[in-house]
Amino acid sequence: MHSSMKVSYYGTEAVIDCGEDWVGEVEAWDVDAIVVTHAHPDHAFGLKEGAPCPVYATEASWETMERFDIEERRTMPERDPVEIRGPGEEHAIVFEAFPVLHSTRAPAVGYRVHAGRVDIFYVPDVAWIEDREGALTGVRVYVGDGATVKRSMVRKPGDVIIGHVPIQTQLTWCRKLSVPRAIFTHLGSQIVEGDERTLGAEIRDMAEERNVYRVEIAHDGMEVVLR
């Protein structure tokens, strides 16, 4: 299935991204909100037949998603934190959208997600984070783009770069901003079709060189508890 991540805090649950694989499945989701990083099919097109809850997306993403059968549309501002909470819940999950470079046709954001005493940053497709310091300072876990390990998929066909930066570079970002843990999701064929032990060891070595104390490759059903 296309990559999604659920964030839970007390009685509030929100899912980030809903790719086309989830068409016909999303109506069964019992969550308080769905938040979209960008309007590529593998991140948003699972919503084209509707959603069981409010959907948050940037203005640029709504332009692509304008014909989707979604009743409760919410515009996600850039760099202006938005609180999401379940009915009657005192505790909120806070999402702040940071512009990133990835695609000119589907402008993307990454989300700094705050709950309680914990901040994480989620960016499944990225070539560059425009305000990397603001996005990552104080973050407990970086959840990033697993397209490739070392091979850059960044291109510059026009005035801006697009594509995917490798895991190696993202671990360097973590080192520079003292992010202690990284998880890589939305995996490319190099990892999906490769030898898990060999690639895992290579990625752990890169993390150790950069003082990132823990790095993991995401898998279906993976659950991480942060306190």
PyMOL CGO cylinders between C-alpha atoms (Angstrom):
from pymol import cmd
from pymol.cgo import CYLINDER

trace = [
    CYLINDER, 0.00, 0.00, 0.00, 1.08, 3.59, -0.46, 0.3, 1, 1, 1, 1, 1, 1,
    CYLINDER, 1.08, 3.59, -0.46, 2.78, 5.00, 2.64, 0.3, 1, 1, 1, 1, 1, 1,
    CYLINDER, 2.78, 5.00, 2.64, 0.75, 6.65, 5.38, 0.3, 1, 1, 1, 1, 1, 1,
    CYLINDER, 0.75, 6.65, 5.38, 1.51, 7.44, 9.01, 0.3, 1, 1, 1, 1, 1, 1,
    CYLINDER, 1.51, 7.44, 9.01, -0.96, 7.62, 11.89, 0.3, 1, 1, 1, 1, 1, 1,
    CYLINDER, -0.96, 7.62, 11.89, -0.20, 9.92, 14.82, 0.3, 1, 1, 1, 1, 1, 1,
    CYLINDER, -0.20, 9.92, 14.82, -2.02, 9.26, 18.11, 0.3, 1, 1, 1, 1, 1, 1,
    CYLINDER, -2.02, 9.26, 18.11, -2.06, 11.33, 21.30, 0.3, 1, 1, 1, 1, 1, 1,
    CYLINDER, -2.06, 11.33, 21.30, -4.58, 10.57, 24.05, 0.3, 1, 1, 1, 1, 1, 1,
    CYLINDER, -4.58, 10.57, 24.05, -7.93, 10.38, 22.23, 0.3, 1, 1, 1, 1, 1, 1,
    CYLINDER, -7.93, 10.38, 22.23, -6.85, 12.16, 19.04, 0.3, 1, 1, 1, 1, 1, 1,
    CYLINDER, -6.85, 12.16, 19.04, -5.71, 10.33, 15.91, 0.3, 1, 1, 1, 1, 1, 1,
    CYLINDER, -5.71, 10.33, 15.91, -4.65, 11.80, 12.57, 0.3, 1, 1, 1, 1, 1, 1,
    CYLINDER, -4.65, 11.80, 12.57, -3.25, 10.18, 9.44, 0.3, 1, 1, 1, 1, 1, 1,
    CYLINDER, -3.25, 10.18, 9.44, -0.69, 11.84, 7.17, 0.3, 1, 1, 1, 1, 1, 1,
    CYLINDER, -0.69, 11.84, 7.17, -1.18, 11.03, 3.46, 0.3, 1, 1, 1, 1, 1, 1,
    CYLINDER, -1.18, 11.03, 3.46, -3.58, 8.68, 1.72, 0.3, 1, 1, 1, 1, 1, 1,
    CYLINDER, -3.58, 8.68, 1.72, -2.34, 7.35, -1.61, 0.3, 1, 1, 1, 1, 1, 1,
    CYLINDER, -2.34, 7.35, -1.61, -4.42, 5.86, -4.40, 0.3, 1, 1, 1, 1, 1, 1,
    CYLINDER, -4.42, 5.86, -4.40, -3.99, 2.30, -3.08, 0.3, 1, 1, 1, 1, 1, 1,
    CYLINDER, -3.99, 2.30, -3.08, -6.35, 3.24, -0.25, 0.3, 1, 1, 1, 1, 1, 1,
    CYLINDER, -6.35, 3.24, -0.25, -9.38, 3.97, -2.46, 0.3, 1, 1, 1, 1, 1, 1,
    CYLINDER, -9.38, 3.97, -2.46, -12.26, 1.96, -1.04, 0.3, 1, 1, 1, 1, 1, 1,
    CYLINDER, -12.26, 1.96, -1.04, -10.48, 1.47, 2.28, 0.3, 1, 1, 1, 1, 1, 1,
    CYLINDER, -10.48, 1.47, 2.28, -10.27, 4.98, 3.68, 0.3, 1, 1, 1, 1, 1, 1,
    CYLINDER, -10.27, 4.98, 3.68, -13.97, 5.21, 4.61, 0.3, 1, 1, 1, 1, 1, 1,
    CYLINDER, -13.97, 5.21, 4.61, -13.36, 2.61, 7.30, 0.3, 1, 1, 1, 1, 1, 1,
    CYLINDER, -13.36, 2.61, 7.30, -10.67, 4.71, 8.99, 0.3, 1, 1, 1, 1, 1, 1,
    CYLINDER, -10.67, 4.71, 8.99, -11.73, 5.86, 12.45, 0.3, 1, 1, 1, 1, 1, 1,
    CYLINDER, -11.73, 5.86, 12.45, -9.56, 8.98, 12.70, 0.3, 1, 1, 1, 1, 1, 1,
    CYLINDER, -9.56, 8.98, 12.70, -10.13, 12.64, 13.46, 0.3, 1, 1, 1, 1, 1, 1,
    CYLINDER, -10.13, 12.64, 13.46, -8.31, 14.08, 10.44, 0.3, 1, 1, 1, 1, 1, 1,
    CYLINDER, -8.31, 14.08, 10.44, -6.27, 13.26, 7.36, 0.3, 1, 1, 1, 1, 1, 1,
    CYLINDER, -6.27, 13.26, 7.36, -3.38, 15.58, 6.56, 0.3, 1, 1, 1, 1, 1, 1,
    CYLINDER, -3.38, 15.58, 6.56, -1.82, 15.68, 3.07, 0.3, 1, 1, 1, 1, 1, 1,
    CYLINDER, -1.82, 15.68, 3.07, 1.82, 16.49, 2.26, 0.3, 1, 1, 1, 1, 1, 1,
    CYLINDER, 1.82, 16.49, 2.26, 1.23, 16.99, -1.48, 0.3, 1, 1, 1, 1, 1, 1,
    CYLINDER, 1.23, 16.99, -1.48, -1.16, 16.03, -4.26, 0.3, 1, 1, 1, 1, 1, 1,
    CYLINDER, -1.16, 16.03, -4.26, 0.75, 13.30, -6.06, 0.3, 1, 1, 1, 1, 1, 1,
    CYLINDER, 0.75, 13.30, -6.06, -1.38, 10.16, -6.59, 0.3, 1, 1, 1, 1, 1, 1,
    CYLINDER, -1.38, 10.16, -6.59, 0.65, 8.07, -4.14, 0.3, 1, 1, 1, 1, 1, 1,
    CYLINDER, 0.65, 8.07, -4.14, 0.03, 10.62, -1.36, 0.3, 1, 1, 1, 1, 1, 1,
    CYLINDER, 0.03, 10.62, -1.36, -3.47, 12.00, -1.94, 0.3, 1, 1, 1, 1, 1, 1,
    CYLINDER, -3.47, 12.00, -1.94, -5.52, 10.12, -4.53, 0.3, 1, 1, 1, 1, 1, 1,
    CYLINDER, -5.52, 10.12, -4.53, -6.92, 7.66, -2.00, 0.3, 1, 1, 1, 1, 1, 1,
    CYLINDER, -6.92, 7.66, -2.00, -9.24, 10.55, -1.09, 0.3, 1, 1, 1, 1, 1, 1,
    CYLINDER, -9.24, 10.55, -1.09, -10.81, 11.04, -4.51, 0.3, 1, 1, 1, 1, 1, 1,
    CYLINDER, -10.81, 11.04, -4.51, -13.97, 9.16, -3.50, 0.3, 1, 1, 1, 1, 1, 1,
    CYLINDER, -13.97, 9.16, -3.50, -14.26, 10.89, -0.14, 0.3, 1, 1, 1, 1, 1, 1,
    CYLINDER, -14.26, 10.89, -0.14, -13.06, 10.78, 3.44, 0.3, 1, 1, 1, 1, 1, 1,
    CYLINDER, -13.06, 10.78, 3.44, -14.72, 9.97, 6.78, 0.3, 1, 1, 1, 1, 1, 1,
    CYLINDER, -14.72, 9.97, 6.78, -13.25, 13.03, 8.51, 0.3, 1, 1, 1, 1, 1, 1,
    CYLINDER, -13.25, 13.03, 8.51, -11.87, 16.51, 7.81, 0.3, 1, 1, 1, 1, 1, 1,
    CYLINDER, -11.87, 16.51, 7.81, -8.98, 16.66, 5.32, 0.3, 1, 1, 1, 1, 1, 1,
    CYLINDER, -8.98, 16.66, 5.32, -6.21, 19.24, 5.69, 0.3, 1, 1, 1, 1, 1, 1,
    CYLINDER, -6.21, 19.24, 5.69, -4.14, 20.24, 2.66, 0.3, 1, 1, 1, 1, 1, 1,
    CYLINDER, -4.14, 20.24, 2.66, -2.34, 23.32, 1.39, 0.3, 1, 1, 1, 1, 1, 1,
    CYLINDER, -2.34, 23.32, 1.39, -3.95, 25.63, -1.15, 0.3, 1, 1, 1, 1, 1, 1,
    CYLINDER, -3.95, 25.63, -1.15, -1.66, 24.24, -3.85, 0.3, 1, 1, 1, 1, 1, 1,
    CYLINDER, -1.66, 24.24, -3.85, -2.75, 20.68, -3.08, 0.3, 1, 1, 1, 1, 1, 1,
    CYLINDER, -2.75, 20.68, -3.08, -6.44, 21.61, -3.07, 0.3, 1, 1, 1, 1, 1, 1,
    CYLINDER, -6.44, 21.61, -3.07, -6.07, 22.96, -6.60, 0.3, 1, 1, 1, 1, 1, 1,
    CYLINDER, -6.07, 22.96, -6.60, -5.22, 19.43, -7.74, 0.3, 1, 1, 1, 1, 1, 1,
    CYLINDER, -5.22, 19.43, -7.74, -7.76, 17.83, -5.40, 0.3, 1, 1, 1, 1, 1, 1,
    CYLINDER, -7.76, 17.83, -5.40, -10.62, 20.22, -6.21, 0.3, 1, 1, 1, 1, 1, 1,
    CYLINDER, -10.62, 20.22, -6.21, -12.79, 17.49, -7.79, 0.3, 1, 1, 1, 1, 1, 1,
    CYLINDER, -12.79, 17.49, -7.79, -12.32, 15.00, -4.97, 0.3, 1, 1, 1, 1, 1, 1,
    CYLINDER, -12.32, 15.00, -4.97, -15.57, 14.12, -3.20, 0.3, 1, 1, 1, 1, 1, 1,
    CYLINDER, -15.57, 14.12, -3.20, -14.50, 15.49, 0.19, 0.3, 1, 1, 1, 1, 1, 1,
    CYLINDER, -14.50, 15.49, 0.19, -17.11, 17.20, 2.37, 0.3, 1, 1, 1, 1, 1, 1,
    CYLINDER, -17.11, 17.20, 2.37, -14.95, 18.66, 5.14, 0.3, 1, 1, 1, 1, 1, 1,
    CYLINDER, -14.95, 18.66, 5.14, -12.09, 20.56, 3.50, 0.3, 1, 1, 1, 1, 1, 1,
    CYLINDER, -12.09, 20.56, 3.50, -9.57, 22.46, 5.59, 0.3, 1, 1, 1, 1, 1, 1,
    CYLINDER, -9.57, 22.46, 5.59, -6.79, 24.62, 4.20, 0.3, 1, 1, 1, 1, 1, 1,
    CYLINDER, -6.79, 24.62, 4.20, -3.44, 23.96, 5.86, 0.3, 1, 1, 1, 1, 1, 1,
    CYLINDER, -3.44, 23.96, 5.86, -1.42, 27.19, 6.06, 0.3, 1, 1, 1, 1, 1, 1,
    CYLINDER, -1.42, 27.19, 6.06, 2.34, 27.14, 5.68, 0.3, 1, 1, 1, 1, 1, 1,
    CYLINDER, 2.34, 27.14, 5.68, 4.36, 27.90, 8.84, 0.3, 1, 1, 1, 1, 1, 1,
    CYLINDER, 4.36, 27.90, 8.84, 1.23, 28.53, 10.94, 0.3, 1, 1, 1, 1, 1, 1,
    CYLINDER, 1.23, 28.53, 10.94, 0.62, 25.71, 13.47, 0.3, 1, 1, 1, 1, 1, 1,
    CYLINDER, 0.62, 25.71, 13.47, -2.81, 24.04, 13.34, 0.3, 1, 1, 1, 1, 1, 1,
    CYLINDER, -2.81, 24.04, 13.34, -4.31, 22.13, 16.28, 0.3, 1, 1, 1, 1, 1, 1,
    CYLINDER, -4.31, 22.13, 16.28, -6.22, 18.93, 15.59, 0.3, 1, 1, 1, 1, 1, 1,
    CYLINDER, -6.22, 18.93, 15.59, -8.15, 17.23, 18.37, 0.3, 1, 1, 1, 1, 1, 1,
    CYLINDER, -8.15, 17.23, 18.37, -10.82, 14.58, 18.68, 0.3, 1, 1, 1, 1, 1, 1,
    CYLINDER, -10.82, 14.58, 18.68, -14.36, 15.42, 19.88, 0.3, 1, 1, 1, 1, 1, 1,
    CYLINDER, -14.36, 15.42, 19.88, -14.27, 16.50, 23.50, 0.3, 1, 1, 1, 1, 1, 1,
    CYLINDER, -14.27, 16.50, 23.50, -10.49, 16.04, 23.73, 0.3, 1, 1, 1, 1, 1, 1,
    CYLINDER, -10.49, 16.04, 23.73, -8.46, 18.42, 25.85, 0.3, 1, 1, 1, 1, 1, 1,
    CYLINDER, -8.46, 18.42, 25.85, -5.14, 17.42, 24.25, 0.3, 1, 1, 1, 1, 1, 1,
    CYLINDER, -5.14, 17.42, 24.25, -4.35, 18.40, 20.66, 0.3, 1, 1, 1, 1, 1, 1,
    CYLINDER, -4.35, 18.40, 20.66, -1.84, 17.29, 18.06, 0.3, 1, 1, 1, 1, 1, 1,
    CYLINDER, -1.84, 17.29, 18.06, -0.23, 20.32, 16.42, 0.3, 1, 1, 1, 1, 1, 1,
    CYLINDER, -0.23, 20.32, 16.42, 0.81, 20.25, 12.76, 0.3, 1, 1, 1, 1, 1, 1,
    CYLINDER, 0.81, 20.25, 12.76, 3.06, 22.88, 11.20, 0.3, 1, 1, 1, 1, 1, 1,
    CYLINDER, 3.06, 22.88, 11.20, 3.62, 22.71, 7.42, 0.3, 1, 1, 1, 1, 1, 1,
    CYLINDER, 3.62, 22.71, 7.42, 7.15, 23.49, 6.19, 0.3, 1, 1, 1, 1, 1, 1,
    CYLINDER, 7.15, 23.49, 6.19, 7.60, 24.06, 2.44, 0.3, 1, 1, 1, 1, 1, 1,
    CYLINDER, 7.60, 24.06, 2.44, 9.98, 21.59, 0.82, 0.3, 1, 1, 1, 1, 1, 1,
    CYLINDER, 9.98, 21.59, 0.82, 11.31, 21.18, -2.70, 0.3, 1, 1, 1, 1, 1, 1,
    CYLINDER, 11.31, 21.18, -2.70, 10.19, 17.98, -4.41, 0.3, 1, 1, 1, 1, 1, 1,
    CYLINDER, 10.19, 17.98, -4.41, 7.89, 18.71, -7.36, 0.3, 1, 1, 1, 1, 1, 1,
    CYLINDER, 7.89, 18.71, -7.36, 6.89, 21.85, -9.25, 0.3, 1, 1, 1, 1, 1, 1,
    CYLINDER, 6.89, 21.85, -9.25, 3.58, 20.31, -10.36, 0.3, 1, 1, 1, 1, 1, 1,
    CYLINDER, 3.58, 20.31, -10.36, 2.64, 19.16, -6.86, 0.3, 1, 1, 1, 1, 1, 1,
    CYLINDER, 2.64, 19.16, -6.86, 4.22, 21.55, -4.34, 0.3, 1, 1, 1, 1, 1, 1,
    CYLINDER, 4.22, 21.55, -4.34, 4.97, 19.68, -1.14, 0.3, 1, 1, 1, 1, 1, 1,
    CYLINDER, 4.97, 19.68, -1.14, 5.34, 20.29, 2.56, 0.3, 1, 1, 1, 1, 1, 1,
    CYLINDER, 5.34, 20.29, 2.56, 6.80, 18.35, 5.44, 0.3, 1, 1, 1, 1, 1, 1,
    CYLINDER, 6.80, 18.35, 5.44, 5.08, 18.39, 8.81, 0.3, 1, 1, 1, 1, 1, 1,
    CYLINDER, 5.08, 18.39, 8.81, 6.55, 19.21, 12.18, 0.3, 1, 1, 1, 1, 1, 1,
    CYLINDER, 6.55, 19.21, 12.18, 4.19, 17.37, 14.51, 0.3, 1, 1, 1, 1, 1, 1,
    CYLINDER, 4.19, 17.37, 14.51, 3.99, 18.31, 18.19, 0.3, 1, 1, 1, 1, 1, 1,
    CYLINDER, 3.99, 18.31, 18.19, 2.18, 16.50, 21.00, 0.3, 1, 1, 1, 1, 1, 1,
    CYLINDER, 2.18, 16.50, 21.00, 2.91, 16.79, 24.69, 0.3, 1, 1, 1, 1, 1, 1,
    CYLINDER, 2.91, 16.79, 24.69, 6.69, 17.07, 25.07, 0.3, 1, 1, 1, 1, 1, 1,
    CYLINDER, 6.69, 17.07, 25.07, 7.54, 15.43, 21.73, 0.3, 1, 1, 1, 1, 1, 1,
    CYLINDER, 7.54, 15.43, 21.73, 8.21, 16.85, 18.25, 0.3, 1, 1, 1, 1, 1, 1,
    CYLINDER, 8.21, 16.85, 18.25, 8.78, 14.79, 15.14, 0.3, 1, 1, 1, 1, 1, 1,
    CYLINDER, 8.78, 14.79, 15.14, 9.24, 15.79, 11.51, 0.3, 1, 1, 1, 1, 1, 1,
    CYLINDER, 9.24, 15.79, 11.51, 7.61, 13.85, 8.67, 0.3, 1, 1, 1, 1, 1, 1,
    CYLINDER, 7.61, 13.85, 8.67, 8.68, 14.36, 5.04, 0.3, 1, 1, 1, 1, 1, 1,
    CYLINDER, 8.68, 14.36, 5.04, 8.23, 11.30, 2.80, 0.3, 1, 1, 1, 1, 1, 1,
    CYLINDER, 8.23, 11.30, 2.80, 9.28, 13.04, -0.46, 0.3, 1, 1, 1, 1, 1, 1,
    CYLINDER, 9.28, 13.04, -0.46, 11.99, 15.69, -0.37, 0.3, 1, 1, 1, 1, 1, 1,
    CYLINDER, 11.99, 15.69, -0.37, 14.84, 17.23, -2.34, 0.3, 1, 1, 1, 1, 1, 1,
    CYLINDER, 14.84, 17.23, -2.34, 15.38, 20.15, 0.06, 0.3, 1, 1, 1, 1, 1, 1,
    CYLINDER, 15.38, 20.15, 0.06, 13.79, 21.62, 3.20, 0.3, 1, 1, 1, 1, 1, 1,
    CYLINDER, 13.79, 21.62, 3.20, 13.60, 25.38, 2.80, 0.3, 1, 1, 1, 1, 1, 1,
    CYLINDER, 13.60, 25.38, 2.80, 13.90, 26.20, 6.54, 0.3, 1, 1, 1, 1, 1, 1,
    CYLINDER, 13.90, 26.20, 6.54, 15.71, 23.12, 7.73, 0.3, 1, 1, 1, 1, 1, 1,
    CYLINDER, 15.71, 23.12, 7.73, 16.75, 24.69, 11.04, 0.3, 1, 1, 1, 1, 1, 1,
    CYLINDER, 16.75, 24.69, 11.04, 13.19, 25.66, 11.90, 0.3, 1, 1, 1, 1, 1, 1,
    CYLINDER, 13.19, 25.66, 11.90, 11.90, 22.27, 10.83, 0.3, 1, 1, 1, 1, 1, 1,
    CYLINDER, 11.90, 22.27, 10.83, 14.38, 20.09, 12.72, 0.3, 1, 1, 1, 1, 1, 1,
    CYLINDER, 14.38, 20.09, 12.72, 15.66, 21.95, 15.77, 0.3, 1, 1, 1, 1, 1, 1,
    CYLINDER, 15.66, 21.95, 15.77, 14.49, 20.08, 18.88, 0.3, 1, 1, 1, 1, 1, 1,
    CYLINDER, 14.49, 20.08, 18.88, 12.94, 17.23, 16.91, 0.3, 1, 1, 1, 1, 1, 1,
    CYLINDER, 12.94, 17.23, 16.91, 13.03, 13.81, 18.56, 0.3, 1, 1, 1, 1, 1, 1,
    CYLINDER, 13.03, 13.81, 18.56, 12.56, 11.71, 15.41, 0.3, 1, 1, 1, 1, 1, 1,
    CYLINDER, 12.56, 11.71, 15.41, 13.02, 12.53, 11.71, 0.3, 1, 1, 1, 1, 1, 1,
    CYLINDER, 13.02, 12.53, 11.71, 10.80, 10.42, 9.44, 0.3, 1, 1, 1, 1, 1, 1,
    CYLINDER, 10.80, 10.42, 9.44, 12.13, 10.87, 5.94, 0.3, 1, 1, 1, 1, 1, 1,
    CYLINDER, 12.13, 10.87, 5.94, 12.36, 9.92, 2.28, 0.3, 1, 1, 1, 1, 1, 1,
    CYLINDER, 12.36, 9.92, 2.28, 13.58, 6.37, 1.65, 0.3, 1, 1, 1, 1, 1, 1,
    CYLINDER, 13.58, 6.37, 1.65, 13.83, 6.55, -2.15, 0.3, 1, 1, 1, 1, 1, 1,
    CYLINDER, 13.83, 6.55, -2.15, 17.57, 5.74, -2.23, 0.3, 1, 1, 1, 1, 1, 1,
    CYLINDER, 17.57, 5.74, -2.23, 20.45, 5.13, 0.16, 0.3, 1, 1, 1, 1, 1, 1,
    CYLINDER, 20.45, 5.13, 0.16, 23.33, 7.07, -1.46, 0.3, 1, 1, 1, 1, 1, 1,
    CYLINDER, 23.33, 7.07, -1.46, 22.31, 7.76, -5.07, 0.3, 1, 1, 1, 1, 1, 1,
    CYLINDER, 22.31, 7.76, -5.07, 20.87, 11.24, -5.52, 0.3, 1, 1, 1, 1, 1, 1,
    CYLINDER, 20.87, 11.24, -5.52, 17.60, 11.52, -7.45, 0.3, 1, 1, 1, 1, 1, 1,
    CYLINDER, 17.60, 11.52, -7.45, 17.69, 15.32, -7.34, 0.3, 1, 1, 1, 1, 1, 1,
    CYLINDER, 17.69, 15.32, -7.34, 17.36, 17.14, -10.67, 0.3, 1, 1, 1, 1, 1, 1,
    CYLINDER, 17.36, 17.14, -10.67, 17.17, 20.77, -11.76, 0.3, 1, 1, 1, 1, 1, 1,
    CYLINDER, 17.17, 20.77, -11.76, 15.13, 20.94, -14.98, 0.3, 1, 1, 1, 1, 1, 1,
    CYLINDER, 15.13, 20.94, -14.98, 14.27, 24.61, -14.37, 0.3, 1, 1, 1, 1, 1, 1,
    CYLINDER, 14.27, 24.61, -14.37, 14.88, 27.22, -11.71, 0.3, 1, 1, 1, 1, 1, 1,
    CYLINDER, 14.88, 27.22, -11.71, 14.46, 24.90, -8.70, 0.3, 1, 1, 1, 1, 1, 1,
    CYLINDER, 14.46, 24.90, -8.70, 15.58, 21.42, -7.77, 0.3, 1, 1, 1, 1, 1, 1,
    CYLINDER, 15.58, 21.42, -7.77, 13.11, 18.54, -7.67, 0.3, 1, 1, 1, 1, 1, 1,
    CYLINDER, 13.11, 18.54, -7.67, 13.17, 14.84, -6.87, 0.3, 1, 1, 1, 1, 1, 1,
    CYLINDER, 13.17, 14.84, -6.87, 14.52, 12.88, -3.92, 0.3, 1, 1, 1, 1, 1, 1,
    CYLINDER, 14.52, 12.88, -3.92, 17.60, 13.43, -1.78, 0.3, 1, 1, 1, 1, 1, 1,
    CYLINDER, 17.60, 13.43, -1.78, 19.24, 10.19, -0.56, 0.3, 1, 1, 1, 1, 1, 1,
    CYLINDER, 19.24, 10.19, -0.56, 19.15, 8.83, 2.99, 0.3, 1, 1, 1, 1, 1, 1,
    CYLINDER, 19.15, 8.83, 2.99, 22.86, 9.65, 3.34, 0.3, 1, 1, 1, 1, 1, 1,
    CYLINDER, 22.86, 9.65, 3.34, 22.18, 13.39, 2.93, 0.3, 1, 1, 1, 1, 1, 1,
    CYLINDER, 22.18, 13.39, 2.93, 19.16, 13.35, 5.23, 0.3, 1, 1, 1, 1, 1, 1,
    CYLINDER, 19.16, 13.35, 5.23, 21.26, 11.76, 7.97, 0.3, 1, 1, 1, 1, 1, 1,
    CYLINDER, 21.26, 11.76, 7.97, 23.72, 14.64, 7.53, 0.3, 1, 1, 1, 1, 1, 1,
    CYLINDER, 23.72, 14.64, 7.53, 20.83, 17.06, 8.05, 0.3, 1, 1, 1, 1, 1, 1,
    CYLINDER, 20.83, 17.06, 8.05, 20.01, 15.21, 11.27, 0.3, 1, 1, 1, 1, 1, 1,
    CYLINDER, 20.01, 15.21, 11.27, 23.63, 15.48, 12.45, 0.3, 1, 1, 1, 1, 1, 1,
    CYLINDER, 23.63, 15.48, 12.45, 23.75, 19.22, 11.80, 0.3, 1, 1, 1, 1, 1, 1,
    CYLINDER, 23.75, 19.22, 11.80, 20.56, 19.84, 13.80, 0.3, 1, 1, 1, 1, 1, 1,
    CYLINDER, 20.56, 19.84, 13.80, 21.25, 17.20, 16.51, 0.3, 1, 1, 1, 1, 1, 1,
    CYLINDER, 21.25, 17.20, 16.51, 18.27, 14.98, 15.67, 0.3, 1, 1, 1, 1, 1, 1,
    CYLINDER, 18.27, 14.98, 15.67, 19.01, 11.72, 17.51, 0.3, 1, 1, 1, 1, 1, 1,
    CYLINDER, 19.01, 11.72, 17.51, 16.80, 9.27, 15.62, 0.3, 1, 1, 1, 1, 1, 1,
    CYLINDER, 16.80, 9.27, 15.62, 15.68, 8.73, 12.03, 0.3, 1, 1, 1, 1, 1, 1,
    CYLINDER, 15.68, 8.73, 12.03, 13.18, 6.44, 10.34, 0.3, 1, 1, 1, 1, 1, 1,
    CYLINDER, 13.18, 6.44, 10.34, 12.96, 6.14, 6.55, 0.3, 1, 1, 1, 1, 1, 1,
    CYLINDER, 12.96, 6.14, 6.55, 9.66, 5.39, 4.85, 0.3, 1, 1, 1, 1, 1, 1,
    CYLINDER, 9.66, 5.39, 4.85, 8.07, 5.60, 1.38, 0.3, 1, 1, 1, 1, 1, 1,
    CYLINDER, 8.07, 5.60, 1.38, 10.82, 3.25, 0.25, 0.3, 1, 1, 1, 1, 1, 1,
    CYLINDER, 10.82, 3.25, 0.25, 12.24, 3.04, -3.26, 0.3, 1, 1, 1, 1, 1, 1,
    CYLINDER, 12.24, 3.04, -3.26, 13.05, -0.11, -5.21, 0.3, 1, 1, 1, 1, 1, 1,
    CYLINDER, 13.05, -0.11, -5.21, 16.67, -0.15, -4.03, 0.3, 1, 1, 1, 1, 1, 1,
    CYLINDER, 16.67, -0.15, -4.03, 15.53, -0.91, -0.50, 0.3, 1, 1, 1, 1, 1, 1,
    CYLINDER, 15.53, -0.91, -0.50, 12.35, -2.87, -1.23, 0.3, 1, 1, 1, 1, 1, 1,
    CYLINDER, 12.35, -2.87, -1.23, 14.13, -5.24, -3.62, 0.3, 1, 1, 1, 1, 1, 1,
    CYLINDER, 14.13, -5.24, -3.62, 17.52, -5.22, -1.88, 0.3, 1, 1, 1, 1, 1, 1,
    CYLINDER, 17.52, -5.22, -1.88, 19.05, -7.31, 0.87, 0.3, 1, 1, 1, 1, 1, 1,
    CYLINDER, 19.05, -7.31, 0.87, 17.66, -6.02, 4.15, 0.3, 1, 1, 1, 1, 1, 1,
    CYLINDER, 17.66, -6.02, 4.15, 20.67, -7.00, 6.28, 0.3, 1, 1, 1, 1, 1, 1,
    CYLINDER, 20.67, -7.00, 6.28, 23.24, -5.47, 3.95, 0.3, 1, 1, 1, 1, 1, 1,
    CYLINDER, 23.24, -5.47, 3.95, 21.34, -2.23, 3.41, 0.3, 1, 1, 1, 1, 1, 1,
    CYLINDER, 21.34, -2.23, 3.41, 20.43, -1.97, 7.08, 0.3, 1, 1, 1, 1, 1, 1,
    CYLINDER, 20.43, -1.97, 7.08, 24.07, -2.30, 8.10, 0.3, 1, 1, 1, 1, 1, 1,
    CYLINDER, 24.07, -2.30, 8.10, 25.12, 0.31, 5.54, 0.3, 1, 1, 1, 1, 1, 1,
    CYLINDER, 25.12, 0.31, 5.54, 22.52, 2.78, 6.77, 0.3, 1, 1, 1, 1, 1, 1,
    CYLINDER, 22.52, 2.78, 6.77, 23.41, 2.17, 10.43, 0.3, 1, 1, 1, 1, 1, 1,
    CYLINDER, 23.41, 2.17, 10.43, 27.08, 2.81, 9.65, 0.3, 1, 1, 1, 1, 1, 1,
    CYLINDER, 27.08, 2.81, 9.65, 26.19, 6.11, 7.99, 0.3, 1, 1, 1, 1, 1, 1,
    CYLINDER, 26.19, 6.11, 7.99, 24.09, 7.09, 11.01, 0.3, 1, 1, 1, 1, 1, 1,
    CYLINDER, 24.09, 7.09, 11.01, 26.86, 6.21, 13.46, 0.3, 1, 1, 1, 1, 1, 1,
    CYLINDER, 26.86, 6.21, 13.46, 29.33, 8.35, 11.52, 0.3, 1, 1, 1, 1, 1, 1,
    CYLINDER, 29.33, 8.35, 11.52, 26.92, 11.26, 11.91, 0.3, 1, 1, 1, 1, 1, 1,
    CYLINDER, 26.92, 11.26, 11.91, 26.07, 10.72, 15.60, 0.3, 1, 1, 1, 1, 1, 1,
    CYLINDER, 26.07, 10.72, 15.60, 22.49, 9.73, 14.83, 0.3, 1, 1, 1, 1, 1, 1,
    CYLINDER, 22.49, 9.73, 14.83, 22.15, 7.11, 17.55, 0.3, 1, 1, 1, 1, 1, 1,
    CYLINDER, 22.15, 7.11, 17.55, 19.29, 5.12, 16.02, 0.3, 1, 1, 1, 1, 1, 1,
    CYLINDER, 19.29, 5.12, 16.02, 18.12, 4.65, 12.43, 0.3, 1, 1, 1, 1, 1, 1,
    CYLINDER, 18.12, 4.65, 12.43, 15.45, 2.32, 11.09, 0.3, 1, 1, 1, 1, 1, 1,
    CYLINDER, 15.45, 2.32, 11.09, 13.78, 1.32, 7.85, 0.3, 1, 1, 1, 1, 1, 1,
    CYLINDER, 13.78, 1.32, 7.85, 10.02, 1.52, 8.23, 0.3, 1, 1, 1, 1, 1, 1,
    CYLINDER, 10.02, 1.52, 8.23, 7.80, -1.52, 7.68, 0.3, 1, 1, 1, 1, 1, 1,
    CYLINDER, 7.80, -1.52, 7.68, 4.08, -2.18, 7.50, 0.3, 1, 1, 1, 1, 1, 1,
    CYLINDER, 4.08, -2.18, 7.50, 2.47, -1.95, 10.92, 0.3, 1, 1, 1, 1, 1, 1,
    CYLINDER, 2.47, -1.95, 10.92, 5.50, -0.34, 12.54, 0.3, 1, 1, 1, 1, 1, 1,
    CYLINDER, 5.50, -0.34, 12.54, 4.62, 1.34, 15.84, 0.3, 1, 1, 1, 1, 1, 1,
    CYLINDER, 4.62, 1.34, 15.84, 6.80, 3.83, 17.70, 0.3, 1, 1, 1, 1, 1, 1,
    CYLINDER, 6.80, 3.83, 17.70, 5.93, 5.12, 21.18, 0.3, 1, 1, 1, 1, 1, 1,
    CYLINDER, 5.93, 5.12, 21.18, 7.53, 8.40, 22.27, 0.3, 1, 1, 1, 1, 1, 1,
    CYLINDER, 7.53, 8.40, 22.27, 7.28, 9.81, 25.79, 0.3, 1, 1, 1, 1, 1, 1,
]
cmd.load_cgo(trace, "trace")
